[in-house]
């Protein structure tokens, strides 16, 4: 049985999401921390992402529909390293998108993999704005987990990003209209919040 790989991309502040072309018509999606320079590179393996963003039209005005944002409970994020930290607290969570791709090799070696049968992905994972996804094969979810991280306290954060930071997300999903891009920014800032590791 073939496995399809998906990477959990956390949606957090102080990060730039970018999309770039590689050789052989392949694309890289990258998550880059604007202060620490920490970068996660993902080679896209297709367009069948579990999380979906679609541009639509209503009365001549473009808007976006967002589906299947993944909520990982029991985790907070280290905003400097962009790694997930298990806290064992069900009140802690990180939200993000699941995209079809493979992690850069050195990062992949440290990532945790969870494999689901194609029939259980939508049942076992906690999605908001849930919609049906037709998976043809079993799916392996890649999570970048911090090792031996001390948890002192966690902090609640609301997403506050602008259009420039989500360039890669809009290109990934083909969102081109100015009204739709603005709607994407507003909806992400409205629906995304998360917990981070405090000092």
C-alpha positions in Angstrom: 0.0 0.0 0.0 1.3 3.5 -0.9 1.6 6.1 1.8 0.9 9.8 1.1 2.9 12.2 3.3 1.4 15.3 4.8 3.2 17.9 6.9 1.6 19.9 9.7 2.3 23.6 9.2 1.6 25.6 12.3 0.0 29.0 11.7 1.8 31.4 14.1 3.0 35.0 14.4 6.4 36.3 13.3 6.6 33.8 10.5 6.8 34.2 6.7 5.1 31.5 4.6 6.7 31.3 1.1 6.5 29.2 -2.1 9.3 28.8 -4.5 10.0 26.8 -7.7 12.7 24.1 -7.8 14.2 22.1 -10.6 12.0 19.6 -12.5 8.9 21.8 -12.0 8.8 21.0 -8.3 7.9 23.5 -5.6 9.1 24.2 -2.1 6.9 25.5 0.6 8.9 27.1 3.4 8.1 28.4 6.9 10.6 31.0 8.0 10.9 32.7 11.4 11.4 36.4 10.7 13.6 37.0 13.8 15.5 33.7 14.5 15.9 32.7 10.9 14.7 29.2 11.7 13.3 27.6 8.5 11.3 24.5 7.6 11.3 23.4 4.0 8.7 21.2 2.5 8.9 19.7 -1.0 5.4 19.6 -2.3 4.3 16.2 -3.7 0.9 17.2 -5.1 -2.1 19.4 -4.8 -4.2 17.1 -2.7 -3.8 18.9 0.6 -6.1 17.9 3.5 -6.5 21.5 4.5 -8.3 23.5 1.8 -8.6 27.2 0.9 -10.8 28.0 -2.1 -11.5 31.3 -3.9 -15.2 31.9 -4.6 -17.4 34.6 -5.9 -20.6 36.1 -4.4 -22.5 39.0 -6.1 -19.3 39.9 -8.0 -17.0 40.0 -5.0 -14.4 37.3 -4.3 -14.0 35.6 -0.9 -12.4 32.5 0.4 -13.7 29.3 2.0 -11.3 27.6 4.5 -11.7 23.9 5.4 -10.0 21.3 7.6 -7.7 23.4 9.8 -6.1 20.9 12.1 -6.1 21.5 15.9 -3.4 19.6 17.8 -4.4 19.4 21.4 -1.9 18.8 24.2 0.8 20.8 22.4 2.2 24.2 22.5 4.7 25.7 20.1 8.2 27.0 20.7 7.9 30.1 18.6 11.7 30.5 18.2 12.4 27.0 16.9 8.9 26.3 15.3 8.8 23.0 17.1 5.8 21.5 18.8 6.2 20.8 22.5 4.0 18.1 24.2 2.5 19.6 27.4 0.0 16.9 28.2 -2.5 19.7 29.0 -5.7 19.2 26.9 -6.3 23.0 27.1 -3.1 23.7 25.1 -3.4 23.5 21.3 -1.7 24.6 18.1 -3.7 25.1 14.8 -2.3 24.7 11.3 -2.7 23.3 7.8 -2.0 19.8 6.5 -0.2 20.0 3.1 0.9 17.2 0.9 4.7 17.1 0.9 8.0 15.8 2.3 10.2 17.5 4.9 13.8 18.4 4.2 15.8 15.3 4.9 17.6 16.6 8.0 14.4 17.8 9.5 12.5 14.7 8.5 14.9 12.5 10.6 13.7 14.4 13.7 10.0 14.5 12.9 7.4 12.3 14.4 5.3 10.3 12.0 1.7 9.1 12.6 0.1 6.9 10.0 -3.6 6.7 9.6 -5.7 4.4 7.3 -7.4 6.4 4.6 -10.8 5.9 6.3 -9.7 7.1 9.7 -7.8 10.4 9.0 -11.0 12.5 9.1 -12.3 10.6 12.2 -9.2 10.6 14.3 -8.0 14.1 13.8 -9.7 17.2 15.2 -10.5 19.6 12.3 -12.4 22.9 12.4 -14.5 23.9 9.4 -14.5 20.2 8.6 -15.2 19.0 5.1 -14.9 15.7 3.3 -11.5 14.6 1.9 -11.3 11.7 -0.5 -8.1 9.9 0.4 -7.0 7.1 -1.9 -4.2 5.7 0.3 -3.2 5.7 3.9 -1.8 9.0 5.1 1.3 9.7 7.2 1.3 13.0 9.1 4.7 14.5 9.9 5.0 16.6 13.1 8.2 18.5 14.1 8.5 17.8 17.8 11.0 19.4 20.2 13.2 17.0 22.2 13.5 17.3 26.0 11.9 20.7 26.2 11.2 22.1 29.6 7.6 23.2 30.0 7.3 26.1 32.5 4.1 27.8 31.4 2.2 28.3 28.2 0.8 31.5 26.7 -2.3 32.1 24.7 -1.8 33.9 21.4 -4.1 35.3 18.7 -2.9 35.2 15.1 -2.0 38.6 13.7 -0.5 38.3 10.3 -0.6 40.5 7.2 -0.8 39.8 3.5 3.0 39.8 3.0 3.5 37.0 5.5 1.0 34.7 3.8 2.4 34.9 0.3 3.2 31.2 0.2 -0.3 30.2 1.4 -2.1 32.3 -1.2 0.1 31.0 -4.0 -0.2 27.4 -2.7 -4.0 27.6 -3.0 -4.1 29.8 -6.0 -5.7 32.8 -4.3 -5.2 35.7 -6.6 -8.0 38.3 -6.3 -7.2 41.2 -4.0 -10.6 40.9 -2.2 -10.1 37.2 -1.7 -6.5 37.7 -0.3 -7.8 40.3 2.1 -10.6 38.0 3.2 -8.1 35.2 3.7 -6.0 37.4 6.0 -9.1 38.5 8.0 -10.4 34.9 8.3 -7.1 33.4 9.4 -6.6 36.1 12.0 -10.2 35.6 13.2 -10.1 31.8 13.5 -6.4 31.0 14.4 -5.2 31.1 17.9 -2.6 28.9 19.7 -0.5 28.3 22.8 3.2 28.9 22.9 5.9 28.0 25.4 6.5 30.9 27.8 9.8 31.9 29.3 
